[in-house]
């Protein structure tokens, strides 16, 4: 059976206003994520440790270590993006994920509580390419 929504005109207007507010908020959040040059934000737990700009073509690579719950995680920023090259975790998913360069990308070493988030303008407008 088809059930109809019941409610007054004010209820419907309130629902419409909520949907418009949610949509507008989504666009504002997306514009904040993709604003400015691409940077890598490094977190340990919920604490922001550092923010590094992603190197452009011809710029030198940067490497550093971050102390996590299990030990040191080694991170490299180069022309390909940011990547974790070694970590004391057992699964190594963070290492095998490779380099990330696009706004919104995240690298997480969950056992070591290390998170790397890319903010700013993406090098590409595509999320994925499928054959």
C-alpha positions in Angstrom: 0.0 0.0 0.0 1.1 3.5 -0.8 1.4 5.6 2.4 1.1 9.4 2.0 3.0 11.7 4.3 0.7 13.7 6.5 1.4 17.1 7.8 0.5 20.7 7.5 1.8 23.2 4.9 4.2 24.5 7.6 5.7 21.0 8.0 6.3 20.7 4.3 7.9 24.2 4.2 10.1 23.3 7.1 11.2 20.0 5.4 12.0 21.9 2.2 14.0 24.6 4.2 16.0 21.8 5.9 16.8 20.1 2.6 17.9 23.5 1.1 20.1 24.1 4.2 21.7 20.7 4.0 22.5 21.1 0.2 23.9 24.6 0.8 26.0 23.3 3.7 27.4 20.6 1.5 28.5 23.1 -1.2 30.1 25.3 1.5 32.1 22.4 3.0 33.3 21.3 -0.5 34.5 24.8 -1.3 36.4 24.9 2.0 38.1 21.6 1.3 39.2 22.6 -2.2 40.2 26.2 -1.4 43.9 27.2 -1.7 47.0 25.2 -2.6 47.1 21.5 -1.9 48.5 20.7 1.6 48.9 17.6 3.6 47.6 17.7 7.2 49.3 15.2 9.6 47.3 14.1 12.6 48.1 11.8 15.6 44.8 10.8 17.0 42.7 14.0 16.9 45.7 16.4 17.2 46.9 18.2 14.2 50.7 17.9 14.2 51.8 19.7 11.1 50.6 21.0 7.7 52.9 20.7 4.7 52.4 22.1 1.1 52.6 19.3 -1.5 55.7 19.8 -3.6 55.3 20.8 -7.3 57.3 19.5 -10.2 61.0 20.3 -9.7 60.7 20.9 -5.9 62.8 18.7 -3.6 61.2 15.8 -1.8 60.7 16.0 2.0 60.8 13.1 4.4 60.1 12.9 8.1 59.0 10.6 10.9 55.9 10.8 13.1 55.8 9.0 16.4 52.6 7.1 16.8 51.2 4.6 19.3 53.3 1.7 18.0 56.4 3.6 17.0 57.7 5.8 14.1 55.9 6.1 10.8 58.0 7.5 7.9 56.2 9.9 5.5 57.5 11.3 2.2 56.2 14.3 0.3 57.4 14.4 -3.3 56.1 15.3 -6.8 53.7 12.3 -6.8 52.1 13.5 -3.5 52.3 12.2 0.0 52.8 8.6 1.1 53.7 6.5 4.0 56.8 4.5 3.2 57.2 2.6 6.4 55.1 2.0 9.5 55.3 -0.4 12.5 51.8 -1.7 12.0 51.3 -5.3 11.0 48.8 -4.9 8.1 50.8 -2.2 6.1 47.6 -1.0 4.3 48.9 2.6 4.7 52.2 1.7 3.0 50.5 -0.2 0.2 48.0 2.6 -0.6 50.7 4.6 -2.4 51.0 8.3 -3.0 47.9 10.6 -2.6 47.7 14.0 -4.2 43.9 14.9 -4.6 41.9 17.1 -2.3 39.9 14.9 0.1 42.3 11.9 -0.1 43.1 10.3 3.3 45.9 7.9 4.3 45.3 6.3 7.7 47.5 4.0 9.8 44.8 3.0 12.2 46.9 0.8 14.6 49.5 3.7 14.9 46.8 6.4 15.1 48.3 8.4 12.2 46.1 10.2 9.7 47.1 12.2 6.7 44.5 14.3 5.0 44.9 16.3 1.7 43.2 19.7 1.6 43.2 22.3 -1.2 43.0 22.2 -4.9 43.2 18.9 -6.6 45.6 18.1 -9.4 42.7 16.5 -11.3 39.0 17.1 -11.4 38.2 13.3 -11.6 37.5 11.2 -8.6 38.0 7.9 -10.5 38.3 6.6 -14.1 36.6 3.3 -14.9 36.9 1.3 -18.1 
